[in-house]
Amino acid sequence: MPEAHPKPASERTADVIVVGAGPAGSATAYHLARSGLDVLLLEKTAFPREKVCGDGLTPRATKQLLAMGMDVSEEAGWLRNKGLRIIAGGHRLQMEWPELASFPDYGLVRRRDDFDEQLARQAEKAGARLHERCNVGEPILDPRTGRITGVHAKLGGPGVLSKDMTPVTFHAPLVVAADGNSTRLSLKMGLHRREDRPMGVAVRTYFQSPRHDDDYLESWLELWDRRGAQDKLLPGYGWVFGMGDGTSNVGLGILNTSSAFGELDWREILKAWCASMPEEWGYTPENMTGAIRGAALPMAFNRQPHYTRGLLLVGDAGGLVNPFNGEGIAYALESGAIAAETIVQAHGRSTASQRELALRAYPKVLKETYGGYYNMGRAFVKLIGNPKIMKLATERGLSHPLLMRFTLKLLANLTDPRGGDAMDRIINGLTKVAPRA
Ligand SMILES: Cc1cc2nc3c(=O)[nH]c(=O)nc-3n(C[C@H](O)[C@H](O)[C@H](O)COP(=O)(O)OP(=O)(O)OC[C@H]3O[C@@H](n4cnc5c(N)ncnc54)[C@H](O)[C@@H]3O)c2cc1C
């Protein structure tokens, strides 16, 4: 690992400013610092801090953690999972993660308060300068070009009154928005959410449970809207992820492609679902160890462009959640690595126009990597928004193990690009021919 940047030009200037130290921001800062760039990583909270999440990591995310040099051993407190268990239509199907050259054959589980802190510390170890309790506000713009040249921030929150916070400015020729779904920075740069992309909502809580050390991620495809004369299946799924610490993370995610979206109380649906589970699992109100909390899942590139006027968008800020399965961490980590690689190449160019040319490649690489796949995901979420199709899929699908293996690879985006099996070739072929919008 190269030495941490020895002498930053000044405490408040850098080659790159990364706003937000979630998975996307920490991955970006880690890879930039490893390449020798001087990076400021600005985070409004202080670690450890809660983040509403299912805490589940597929092999896709695991691969990125390995690429960041993280120790993901069980001795270091990680719970490994072997695959996915799907429950629907009276069936229960357990499938191992596929054996691939491109991805490990295990996933992980870790609470986000601890997980996000570990990633941020890894970025710090690589040389990134992390400022916690640093709330970024307005971008600083060059009045002539409209390019971002830094950010205004306030030091001291959360818990500190706004009047007692210290205003500061940070300067860099490039800024990365890694500030999550609400991405105030992107909004201030005029980048609004695209309404033509699917959006999900997810809620979760924790229970003390004997199922805490389950070594499969579990997904329930039947969530019901029971308000009308006829029960309707909702497009989404419920999950039960053992945390290995005496608790299970239990939650659900629903897509906005059903007519019921916006009318339903997700917390009530979660409570009703938990009440329908076997009592011995312990998913009862008295075993709940935290409040039910929820947040949005921004999917399928719902904010674009991913590069404009010195600002790059990574992770949820760029709407990178996978519409097929609601997974966001792997894509946050991967987009961080892609953004960092782009910036490193731009940084090494000798003229401003050459640098700009290199930076404009970032949205193109994202589209090449995910565009076709996300577009297929958009068609998929429209289809399952129809309760009849969702019902047919859950009732019939699970009785075909081969079809379900294919579905697992498709939904978790786990194929080998080269030399894979017939299923890999079909999925890769489809994502290549699908438009990349
Ligand atoms: C209920 C739920 C369950 C989920 N379950 C899973 C799952 O099991 N697996 C999975 O892969 N994905 C899951 N996701 C999605 C996943 O949580 C996100 O995709 C992921 O956190 C995105 O990472 P990020 O770094 O882009 O954003 P975030 O994790 O949101 O990080 C953004 C960071 O920016 C900071 N920040 C924000 N504003 C500012 C500011 N103004 N100044 C400075 N810092 C700022 C925040 O404090 C935060 O630390 C789930 C989401 C929800 C809501």
The ligand as an SDF file (V2000), in Angstrom:
LIG
                    3D

 53 58  0  0  0  0  0  0  0  0999 V2000
  -34.4630   -0.8860    4.8190 C   0  0  0  0  0  0  0  0  0  0  0  0
  -33.3430   -1.0350    3.8210 C   0  0  0  0  0  0  0  0  0  0  0  0
  -32.7270   -2.2580    3.6950 C   0  0  0  0  0  0  0  0  0  0  0  0
  -31.6580   -2.4290    2.7950 C   0  0  0  0  0  0  0  0  0  0  0  0
  -31.0350   -3.6350    2.7640 N   0  0  0  0  0  0  0  0  0  0  0  0
  -29.9620   -3.8030    1.9720 C   0  0  0  0  0  0  0  0  0  0  0  0
  -29.2320   -5.0240    2.0180 C   0  0  0  0  0  0  0  0  0  0  0  0
  -29.5360   -5.9380    2.8010 O   0  0  0  0  0  0  0  0  0  0  0  0
  -28.1650   -5.1580    1.1800 N   0  0  0  0  0  0  0  0  0  0  0  0
  -27.7980   -4.1750    0.3120 C   0  0  0  0  0  0  0  0  0  0  0  0
  -26.8380   -4.3620   -0.4450 O   0  0  0  0  0  0  0  0  0  0  0  0
  -28.4520   -2.9800    0.2840 N   0  0  0  0  0  0  0  0  0  0  0  0
  -29.5070   -2.7640    1.0980 C   0  0  0  0  0  0  0  0  0  0  0  0
  -30.1410   -1.5440    1.1130 N   0  0  0  0  0  0  0  0  0  0  0  0
  -29.6290   -0.4550    0.2680 C   0  0  0  0  0  0  0  0  0  0  0  0
  -28.3550    0.1390    0.8850 C   0  0  0  0  0  0  0  0  0  0  0  0
  -28.6040    0.5040    2.2190 O   0  0  0  0  0  0  0  0  0  0  0  0
  -27.8730    1.3840    0.0990 C   0  0  0  0  0  0  0  0  0  0  0  0
  -27.9230    1.1100   -1.2820 O   0  0  0  0  0  0  0  0  0  0  0  0
  -26.4510    1.7800    0.4980 C   0  0  0  0  0  0  0  0  0  0  0  0
  -26.4000    2.1990    1.8420 O   0  0  0  0  0  0  0  0  0  0  0  0
  -25.9260    2.9020   -0.4050 C   0  0  0  0  0  0  0  0  0  0  0  0
  -24.6710    3.3390    0.0460 O   0  0  0  0  0  0  0  0  0  0  0  0
  -24.1990    4.8650   -0.1980 P   0  0  0  0  0  0  0  0  0  0  0  0
  -22.8300    4.9570    0.3440 O   0  0  0  0  0  0  0  0  0  0  0  0
  -24.4680    5.2480   -1.5990 O   0  0  0  0  0  0  0  0  0  0  0  0
  -25.2060    5.7390    0.6700 O   0  0  0  0  0  0  0  0  0  0  0  0
  -25.4380    5.7610    2.2540 P   0  0  0  0  0  0  0  0  0  0  0  0
  -25.1900    4.4370    2.8220 O   0  0  0  0  0  0  0  0  0  0  0  0
  -26.7820    6.3800    2.4430 O   0  0  0  0  0  0  0  0  0  0  0  0
  -24.3260    6.7450    2.8100 O   0  0  0  0  0  0  0  0  0  0  0  0
  -24.4110    8.1390    2.6130 C   0  0  0  0  0  0  0  0  0  0  0  0
  -23.5170    8.8090    3.6490 C   0  0  0  0  0  0  0  0  0  0  0  0
  -23.4780   10.2160    3.3660 O   0  0  0  0  0  0  0  0  0  0  0  0
  -23.6110   10.9200    4.5800 C   0  0  0  0  0  0  0  0  0  0  0  0
  -24.1670   12.2460    4.2540 N   0  0  0  0  0  0  0  0  0  0  0  0
  -25.4070   12.5190    3.7950 C   0  0  0  0  0  0  0  0  0  0  0  0
  -25.5530   13.8430    3.6110 N   0  0  0  0  0  0  0  0  0  0  0  0
  -24.3720   14.4130    3.9450 C   0  0  0  0  0  0  0  0  0  0  0  0
  -23.9070   15.7510    3.9880 C   0  0  0  0  0  0  0  0  0  0  0  0
  -24.7050   16.7680    3.6520 N   0  0  0  0  0  0  0  0  0  0  0  0
  -22.6370   15.9940    4.3960 N   0  0  0  0  0  0  0  0  0  0  0  0
  -21.8170   14.9660    4.7380 C   0  0  0  0  0  0  0  0  0  0  0  0
  -22.2230   13.6640    4.7460 N   0  0  0  0  0  0  0  0  0  0  0  0
  -23.4700   13.3990    4.3460 C   0  0  0  0  0  0  0  0  0  0  0  0
  -24.5500   10.0550    5.4170 C   0  0  0  0  0  0  0  0  0  0  0  0
  -24.4620   10.3650    6.7920 O   0  0  0  0  0  0  0  0  0  0  0  0
  -24.0350    8.6670    5.0750 C   0  0  0  0  0  0  0  0  0  0  0  0
  -22.9920    8.2680    5.9130 O   0  0  0  0  0  0  0  0  0  0  0  0
  -31.2260   -1.3400    1.9900 C   0  0  0  0  0  0  0  0  0  0  0  0
  -31.8580   -0.0940    2.1150 C   0  0  0  0  0  0  0  0  0  0  0  0
  -32.9130    0.0620    3.0160 C   0  0  0  0  0  0  0  0  0  0  0  0
  -33.5750    1.4090    3.1290 C   0  0  0  0  0  0  0  0  0  0  0  0
  1  2  1  0
  2  3  1  0
  2 52  2  0
  3  4  2  0
  4  5  1  0
  4 50  1  0
  5  6  2  0
  6  7  1  0
  6 13  1  0
  7  8  2  0
  7  9  1  0
  9 10  1  0
 10 11  2  0
 10 12  1  0
 12 13  2  0
 13 14  1  0
 14 15  1  0
 14 50  1  0
 15 16  1  0
 16 17  1  0
 16 18  1  0
 18 19  1  0
 18 20  1  0
 20 21  1  0
 20 22  1  0
 22 23  1  0
 23 24  1  0
 24 25  2  0
 24 26  1  0
 24 27  1  0
 27 28  1  0
 28 29  2  0
 28 30  1  0
 28 31  1  0
 31 32  1  0
 32 33  1  0
 33 34  1  0
 33 48  1  0
 34 35  1  0
 35 36  1  0
 35 46  1  0
 36 37  1  0
 36 45  1  0
 37 38  2  0
 38 39  1  0
 39 40  1  0
 39 45  2  0
 40 41  1  0
 40 42  2  0
 42 43  1  0
 43 44  2  0
 44 45  1  0
 46 47  1  0
 46 48  1  0
 48 49  1  0
 50 51  2  0
 51 52  1  0
 52 53  1  0
M  END
$$$$
